[in-house]
Amino acid sequence: MPELPDVEGFRQVLESCAKGRVVRHVEVRDAGVLHGVGVRGLRDALEGRRFGTPERHGKWLLARTGGPTLVLHFGMTGRLVCGRPDDAVEAHDRVLFTLSGNRQLRFRDQRKLQGLWLAHDDSDLDRLLGRQGPDAMAVDRADFEAVLSSRRGHLKTALIDQSALAGLGNLLADEILWRARLRPDRLARELTQDDRRRLYSEMRRTLRSAVSAGCVPPRDSWLTGHRDDPDPRCPRCGSGLRRSRMAGRGTVWCPRCQPEG
């Protein structure tokens, strides 16, 4: 599932492909990805508009036009592709935005679990994103510590709760906790101040690396690079990794590097 680094990569695709370009035509090939707006409404709102600088909040992408804002969420399989109007259309290209300068931006999604919304003004945006917590890349340490201190549940559950902190998913949460040497089933409210500071520092460091890679990279030195091995071993200490489920998600951690208490 796309997490914050993937969506930041899509933001960069959107910026390089569409910023400053006029929307000449909107072709909806599958209206099943539209939410709260119809095909005609989307076309009427966007055709003739010029895309500005896109923004990202957590896993949401905002394509501003100076008027209505196109809002995108990529679910598990969504992505943005930049090409030209005469490029061959692929089976999972759901919406095509033909732009000035012989460019075409495509929303491509196999499973269609999320999709596109249209916000006509800031109040519409607030209704869409109002339940999102602070962005994980932008949150400062004091607000991050306040979020954790207010949570009653497990640490990993708090990290992937988008209403608490926006942008972290399953892979990032496991990676960050492994780097911070904290078990995912620790209670968030019971962390010491040193624990919270270390967790914040590792989150920032991990996100910077992942954003540079455009994904959560399966590197040999990362937990992510070994979680799906047949006999997964910790890349730091060599111990066998443990698997469990938390908040309905497959969870991986090292019992030696991430001890109890």
Disulfide bonds with the S-S distance in Angstrom:
Cys17-Cys82 2.23
